Amino acid sequence: MDHSRVSNSNQLDYNMDSKHGKMLPCNDDRLDSGVDSLSEESYNSILNEMERLSMASTVSREYCNEPWKLERTEDGDTLLHLAIIHEAEDYAKQMIEHSRNDQFLNTQNHQRQTPLHLAVIMEQPQIVDRLLKAGCDPKLVDESGNTALHIACKKGSLHCFSVLTQACTQQLPSILATPNYSGHHCLHLVSIHGFLSMVERLIDLGADINAQEQCNGRSPLHLAVDHQNLELVKLLIAKGANVNSLTYGGYTAYHLTYGRLNTEIQQQLYNLTDQELRELPESEAEDSEEEALSDDDMMYDDFLWMGQK
């Protein structure tokens, strides 16, 4: 069994500092479980404890109040977290069954991950389904502000995505409108990674196609141009994306085609963008530099060289 840390790959992204016009690195979400701090000996001890508990279907409901729910590792993981991490599905299912509508299902470890977050990270759609039916809260966020659906969108986990969107119909509008701590909505994440079917599904489910990142105001269409994804550009335009949407720095999606190789994207957006919005806005940095030079000229206008100004 592989006990290696569950982690996401680095995501190349950037933010725009709207005041100074500078590109800043966006903090990437950290999706790991802390599992590698668990030694083999500790893991085997926990498995033995699970065996001792004998979580069989014949156990009475009163057993739900037994101390096993209070067990925690040094990372804050419960036995349910560990069963999911180590793919012990039978134990996980039994614990879920004996914890229906119990806050135990929403226990967050030291990275604020619930069992639901870990079930998505570990690609366990059946466990995701059981957790949701048993009363797990899909709106809870981890230390990076991600709901379970954010994680499914970032990973491109279509099975978990389908379970979450079908089972969370009441909470879905709130989740789709919630950005993580990097400023990304679910639609931004699937756009960044080019998951076209998930982009289309989220829009059909009511996600705001023109939602702006909190980092710098990019819409999904801006992101599609950033990543030179022609098919995504076409899909978003067909779905009604606003081509005249401006970032916080005043840039349309067409402006982002400057210096890029895909001329077809540029031509499509040129034809659709309002004429008055096609010209690049003046650079704030250039304006600041010109102002600084003007101030310097005024500061030294009385400097004499060989008796002359």
Disulfide bonds with the S-S distance in Angstrom:
none
